[in-house]
């Protein structure tokens, strides 16, 4: 489990390899990841945008941006946790992801919350942050 805390908003990520969706002989490796976002602050926030920086084992970078996560822009009141799952395909058996969420307070203030860097490693690979 990988964790980051920014302005009392905690982001935890747990990646896992999806063997049934992967085809190493064809250069396709797929991971899922579970994310939990917990609001430890005393204010409500809404997740409005996401940014992902994905690097494969060859150094190829893919950047993903967009509104919300999995089609939602969740509101988190103090003490709330929002969880979702998503996935990431790569052409190599390992890589690394990190990023941030853009959050908005009820007053309209925007701030970024870090998504911790986490390693994507196919089974049998040494698990390290690339």
Secondary structure, DSSP 8 states (H G I E B T S, - for coil): -EEEEETTEEEEEEEEE-GGG-BGGGTBEEEEEEEEEEE-SSS-EEEEEEEEEEEETT--EEEEEEESBTTB--EE-TT-EEEEEEEEEESSSEEEEEEEEEEEETT--EEEEEEEEEEEE-TTS-----
